[in-house]
């Protein structure tokens, strides 16, 4: 197989090229004659080959130019390398892939991590999402196959987009074995916890970029209700982003400076200890694909309270390994968090169940084989 991947993971074009994405690509390469990835980026970088995986940066001073450069590079690669399959890491790149194969027998597989085009919160975020919705729908109707990260997205593709079940392969973007081990083996750091929330307090952890999709405003509002019942509860939010100012204003408005702490960006190597030291993990997102942070919380043996975004049901069994509430529902989040903080035994049992479920779901080798088999099936359908 000769495979071209259109990726959005800009970690691939860093000097070190470190990260789970590269590890997955290296695993794919073992069964491919060639594997090339093109990454749209706003940072000038050099083309490189790492353990057989060729990584080509597509530089543009803005995202539109970067995508245009990615298209031009992909066209040259397809002509030169006789590519069998293009894998696109979202439906916008998928539209590019569909256009590239219009005069050739190349197959196209689109990765869909959360079907945002059907999510009202995503559509409301910015006016250009209406145009992006049209592009993605156009690409989905014309792709040969799909890889999704949860069963809910598969059902939506079948019911709303009339995609055949056999065109879809389902499994999450699985962290590497090494990454999983970091969370499985991490131990509570009492000194770190005291530094985060103070002595004898409870830590509710949330991790993510401070963007609209994560809906941290809802989480802050839930903190006000939680504090009334559990004054020892302190919320810790790790991440940075454009919504920080709004979140800070909400914290001040609700008089929660002692109850909600914004850590800013946290080095990934420090996250396992942070997860292990938390009492509860909370996710307040309005939309996203299968959240990696839920995988990490589960691997850390933590009970979670989460909104019902795509993928949640695959990792969380409601009231068995965590609590699922409606999106944009701060009262529900608060009730779930309080129920776990006030019943330590139940929370501990839920955390153990979450870990067991995560280990089974996140089988790195098994999921790699699933993807490779889907590629072979697509190519052989010619």
URGI-V708055 format. One record per backbone hydrogen bond with DSSP energy under -0.5 kcal/mol. CO is the residue of the C=O (numbers start at 0). NH is the residue of the N-H. If there is no record, write none. Layout:
# URGI-V708055
CO:NH  CO:NH
This chain:
# URGI-V708055
0:2  0:32  0:33  1:83  1:84  2:35  3:5  3:86  4:6  4:37  5:88  6:39  7:9  8:11  9:12  10:13  18:22  19:23  20:24  21:25  22:26  23:27  24:28  25:29  26:29  27:30  28:31  33:2  34:53  35:4  36:55  37:6  37:39  38:57  40:59  47:54  48:50  49:52  51:34  51:53  52:49  53:36  53:55  54:47  54:56  55:38  56:58  57:40  61:65  62:66  63:67  64:68  65:69  66:70  67:71  68:72  69:73  70:74  71:75  72:76  73:77  74:78  75:79  76:80  77:81  77:82  83:106  84:3  84:86  85:87  85:108  86:5  87:110  89:93  90:94  91:95  92:96  93:97  94:98  95:99  96:100  98:101  99:102  100:103  106:85  107:143  107:144  108:87  109:111  109:146  110:112  111:113  111:148  113:115  114:117  115:118  117:119  118:122  119:123  120:124  121:124  121:125  125:128  126:129  126:130  127:131  128:132  129:133  130:134  131:135  132:136  133:137  134:138  135:139  136:140  137:141  138:141  138:142  144:109  145:168  146:111  147:170  149:153  150:154  151:155  152:156  153:157  154:158  155:159  155:160  156:160  156:162  157:161  163:166  164:167  166:145  168:147  171:173  175:179  176:180  177:181  178:182  179:182  179:183  180:184  181:185  187:189  188:192  189:193  190:194  191:195  192:196  192:197  193:197  197:200  201:203  201:233  202:204  202:278  202:279  203:235  204:281  205:237  208:210  209:242  210:213  210:214  211:214  212:285  212:286  214:217  214:218  215:219  216:220  217:221  218:222  219:223  220:224  221:225  222:226  223:227  224:228  225:228  225:229  229:232  231:201  233:203  234:260  235:205  235:237  236:238  236:262  236:263  237:207  238:263  239:209  240:243  242:246  243:247  244:248  245:249  246:250  247:251  248:252  249:253  250:255  251:254  255:258  255:259  258:234  260:236  260:262  263:238  266:269  266:270  267:270  267:271  269:273  270:274  271:275  272:276  273:277  274:277  279:204  280:304  282:306  287:309  290:293  290:294  291:295  292:296  293:297  294:298  295:299  296:301  297:300  302:280  303:322  304:282  305:324  306:308  308:311  310:313  310:314  311:314  311:315  315:317  316:319  316:320  316:321  320:303  321:318  322:305  324:307  325:328  327:329  328:332  329:333  330:334  331:335  332:336  333:337  334:338  335:339  336:340  337:341  339:342  342:346  343:347  344:348  345:349  346:350  347:351  348:352  349:353  350:354  351:355  352:356  353:357  354:358  355:359  356:360  357:361  359:362  360:362  361:363  362:366  363:367  364:368  365:369  366:370  367:371  368:372  369:373  370:374  371:375  372:376  373:377  374:378  375:379  376:380  377:380  378:381
